[in-house]
């Protein structure tokens, strides 16, 4: 098995799910007698809340270099928003970063979906790092909620979900916004924050919801086991 470096902490709740899923999915493939070699670096989420892009870029580069030096053969960033660092960090290290957008788009293509609603933090919804990655590499268009809704979605993620708070009224608000995106032509919804699948389940909405955490974890396991002989 290949060794995977994990950058977590944004938030630790979803990082726990990443760790659990990667171990469970690997065990499903190779049996319960073994688990994958993982190196986890959990950073302080406060750096993301500061919003200093240069500092965020440099921090993720330093962590990525440490993971590479420690023996990681690839890196997975355990959240959507920090993928803003990908264009800065990826060329400066010699191991691949498994992009969450690739994992998401590959699944959308399998479903025949080319127009997706996108929910996430303000950075994920408003900056181009996710939208352009999906458009330029997979010819997938994305729709986002209106400005007021984006502000509220970001607040709920920051003040509730990343603190492990999951309210029914918050779920209802997300579903209402997904309905609006559906009316605009969305064929599916990207749960573009790795805390969103902790509150929204497939049965909560009629359109496919692309669970970026699950899809990203599956891509990680594919990498870990790509040189292994496993059952299909």
Secondary structure, DSSP 8 states (H G I E B T S, - for coil): ---EEEEE-TTHHHHHHHHHHHHHHHHHHH-TT----EEEEE--THHHHH--HHHHHHHHHHHHHHHHHTT-SEEEESSSGGGGGHHHHGGGSSSEE--HHHHHHHHHHHHT--EEEEES-HHHHHSSHHHHHHHHHH--EEEE--HHHHHHHHHHHHHTGGGT---HHHHHHHHHHHHHHHHTT-SEEEE-STTGGGT--GGG-SSEEEEHHHHHHHHHHHHHTTTS----
